[in-house]
């Protein structure tokens, strides 16, 4: 009797262990990366995201989170996701393979957080368009994580910072993306395209006098180099959450819905706090000794109109009908 009870108890324990861990052999370990350091906002959100997925799949999918570009620059990781070397990533979209993805960083596409949430969110026309483009790269777009509005960080104060028609006679780093290069020129700067990995080196050596393509939160780590910050709101930074298409196709319908729902929840939580966190990031820059050059609405409007008039037609010609379809709604509301 005692022997039978022990066998029964051990059987229950075995079943319980297998159901909670799916007997290790059936678990998959996926790599997921992002740009920021450990314990940053995106890092915390991603750990919560991965815990939710693991728990709700009974640990069928387990994750290793790689912060701080440990998997490589975002453009490199995008290719690794395409090939299946990395399962998931959260970050900007590179445009080297398909120029149409410049859509993601269209300058002055939105001007407020309310506009951003309509344009940059799971299921919006913009994200649906980008999702279709990424299919050709064997990538499934799940949604995204809103970050901030962009600004310019500088080592010295430019002449007439709020007047886009005045040449600043300053070379600034821009991401190797066409939209940033064109925008920098229209704002009066000479663009020098290099990746973020080399941007800090450029500031240190004096190769560039500033950088564009990020925001206050991203520039906080450059406190010894950045002396001025201009919140020009040139673009809306939105990091895309995407995964290898083969992995996506291997999921059940319930698992696919779980991924989409969990990403949407993460995006919604972030939108609820992102604007206030952006203000905190600008305040942090100020406390570090960086001078914040505030611009008037008149100055911001002048920048926006100049870029829309001179840059948008070039992008539409280079990108094609997708661009015209997305910006047509913006032209009717601004």
C-alpha positions, 0 to 999 in steps of 0.5 A: 500500500505504501509502495503504491502511494509512493509510486503514485506520488512520484507519478504526479510530481513527474507530470507536474514538472513536465507540464510546467517546463514541458520536459525541457526537451520540448522547450525552445530558447529564443534570442531577443535583442535591443539597443539600450543597457540592462535595466533601461525602460525597454529592457524592463518591458522586454523582460516582462514581455518574455516572461508573459510569453514563456508563462502562457506557453507553459515554457514552450518558448524561453528567451535570452535577452541581449541588451545594449547592441550585444547582438550587433548594430540594428542593421546587422541584427535585422539581417540575422533575424531574416536568416533565423540566427536571431528570433526576435528584435526590438529597434529601428528598421534599416533601409539598406536592403529596401529603401521603402522602409524609409517610411518608418522615419519620415521627417515631420510625419507627426507632431504630437504624441496623440498623432504619433499613437494613431500613426505608429501603432499596431494595425495602423496603415503605416505599420501594415505597409511596413509589415508587407515590405518586411515580408520580402526579408522573411520578417514578421512585424508584430508591433512596436515600442514608442520612444521619443521625438527626435532632436539635435545634440551639439558640442557648440551652439549653432547660429540662429538655431531656430531658423532653418534658412540659416546655414549653421556651417556645422557637420553633424552625424546622421544615421545612414538613412536618406531621410535624415540626410535630407532633413539635416540639410534643410535645417541648415547642417551638413550631414555626415552619415555614420552608424550610432556605434561610431557617433560618439567617436565622431564627437570625441575626435571633432569629426562632427559637431553634433548628431541627429537621429536620436532624442534626449534619452539617447543622448543622456549618455554623452554628457561629457560631449553634448553641450547643447540640445535642440528638440526640433522634433524632426522625426518620431522614434518608434522601435519595431518589434519583429521576428523571423518569419519561419519562427512565426509560421511555426507557431499555432494560431493561439501562439500567434495571437498571444505574441500580437496581444502581448506586444500590443499591451507593451506598446499601450503601456509605453504610450501611457508614460512615454511623453512624461518620460521624454520630458524627464529625459530632457530635464536630465540633460539639463541637470547634466549641464546641457543647455536646452535650446527651446524653440517657439511654435513658429520656429518649429512650424517653419522647420516642419513646412520647409522639410515637408515641402522640400524633402517629402517630394524627394522621398515620394519619388524614391520610395514610390506610391507607398509614401504618397498614400501614407502622407496624403492623410497627414497633408489633409490634417496639418 
